[in-house]
Each structure stands twice: as structure tokens, then as C-alpha cells.
Amino acid sequence: MADVRTAGVDVELGIQDARQRYEMLLRYNQPVPANELQQMRKLKRCWEQVQEEAHYTSFKLISIKSKFTSLALLEISDFADQIRRVTVSIFQRV
């Protein structure tokens, strides 16, 4: 999702640039291969589909991220307790 979000503005500007170039060619009756024109017209929808898929995937990962965060916090807490115990035992020896 982060990669899609980061690339978003650049991709949208690129799509807009391509669309404007093809529109100019058509406006001045320049030959444009039909397959290129068709692909250009699909670019915006393809990009929207990529964004939708990224959002959906990110949404599906929310529960996994939450579990991971909970487990990580428990492990950090356990590690901190172990450090405290070791520190206390070291200072009790001194």
C-alpha cells in the first residue's frame, strides 16, 4: 500500500500527460494506432484497480498487524522484565 501511495501522484501525472498527448494528436488529425489509443483510455481504470487492490489487501492485513503488534508488545514487556531481574540480581551480588 505504501508503494502505491508513494507512486500515486507520479502515476496520475503520467496518465494525465499521456492522455493530453493523445488528445492533441487526435485534435490535429494525426494518425494514432487504435491499440495504443485503446490502451491509453484504459490506463486510468487500471490504475484505479491497482489502488483498490492495494486498499483491499491492506484492509485484510489489519487483523494480522494487530496480532503482530500485540505479540511484539508482550515480547518487549517480557524482555524488559528479564532485564530488570538480571539487573537486580547483579546489584544484589555487589
C-alpha positions as CSV (number, residue, x, y, z in Angstrom):
1,M,0.0,0.0,0.0
2,A,2.8,2.4,0.8
3,D,4.4,1.9,-2.6
4,V,1.1,2.6,-4.3
5,R,0.5,5.7,-2.2
6,T,4.1,6.9,-2.8
7,A,3.8,6.4,-6.6
8,G,0.2,7.7,-6.8
9,V,0.9,11.3,-7.8
10,D,3.6,10.4,-10.3
11,V,1.4,7.7,-11.9
12,E,-1.6,10.0,-12.1
13,L,0.5,12.8,-13.6
14,G,1.9,10.3,-16.1
15,I,-1.6,9.2,-17.1
16,Q,-2.8,12.7,-17.5
17,D,0.3,13.6,-19.6
18,A,-0.3,10.6,-21.9
19,R,-4.0,11.4,-22.2
20,Q,-3.2,15.0,-23.1
21,R,-0.6,14.0,-25.7
22,Y,-3.1,11.6,-27.4
23,E,-5.9,14.2,-27.3
24,M,-3.6,16.6,-29.0
25,L,-2.7,14.1,-31.7
26,L,-6.4,13.4,-32.3
27,R,-7.3,17.1,-32.2
28,Y,-4.9,17.7,-35.1
29,N,-6.0,14.6,-37.0
30,Q,-2.7,12.8,-36.6
31,P,-2.7,9.1,-37.1
32,V,-2.9,7.2,-33.8
33,P,-2.7,3.4,-33.7
34,A,-6.1,2.1,-32.5
35,N,-4.5,-0.3,-30.0
36,E,-2.4,2.5,-28.4
37,L,-5.5,4.7,-28.1
38,Q,-7.4,1.8,-26.5
39,Q,-4.6,1.1,-24.0
40,M,-4.3,4.8,-23.2
41,R,-8.0,5.0,-22.5
42,K,-7.7,2.0,-20.1
43,L,-4.8,3.5,-18.1
44,K,-6.9,5.4,-15.6
45,R,-9.1,2.4,-14.8
46,C,-6.1,0.1,-14.5
47,W,-4.5,2.5,-12.0
48,E,-7.8,2.7,-10.0
49,Q,-7.9,-1.1,-9.9
50,V,-4.3,-1.3,-8.6
51,Q,-5.3,1.2,-5.9
52,E,-8.4,-0.7,-5.0
53,E,-6.4,-3.9,-4.7
54,A,-3.8,-2.3,-2.5
55,H,-6.5,-0.9,-0.2
56,Y,-8.3,-4.2,0.0
57,T,-5.0,-6.1,0.8
58,S,-4.1,-3.5,3.4
59,F,-7.6,-3.9,4.9
60,K,-7.2,-7.7,5.0
61,L,-3.9,-7.3,6.9
62,I,-5.3,-5.1,9.7
63,S,-6.1,-8.1,12.0
64,I,-2.7,-9.7,11.3
65,K,-1.0,-6.3,12.0
66,S,-2.9,-6.0,15.2
67,K,-2.0,-9.5,16.4
68,F,1.6,-8.9,15.5
69,T,1.6,-5.6,17.4
70,S,0.1,-7.3,20.5
71,L,2.7,-10.2,20.4
72,A,5.5,-7.8,19.9
73,L,4.4,-5.7,22.9
74,L,4.2,-8.8,25.0
75,E,7.7,-9.9,24.0
76,I,9.1,-6.4,24.7
77,S,7.4,-6.5,28.1
78,D,8.8,-9.9,28.8
79,F,12.3,-8.8,27.7
80,A,12.1,-5.7,29.9
81,D,11.2,-7.9,32.9
82,Q,14.1,-10.2,32.2
83,I,16.5,-7.2,32.0
84,R,15.1,-6.0,35.4
85,R,15.6,-9.4,37.0
86,V,19.2,-9.7,35.7
87,T,20.0,-6.1,36.8
88,V,18.5,-6.7,40.3
89,S,20.5,-9.9,40.7
90,I,23.7,-8.2,39.6
91,F,23.2,-5.4,42.1
92,Q,22.3,-7.8,44.9
93,R,25.7,-9.5,44.4
94,V,27.6,-6.2,44.7
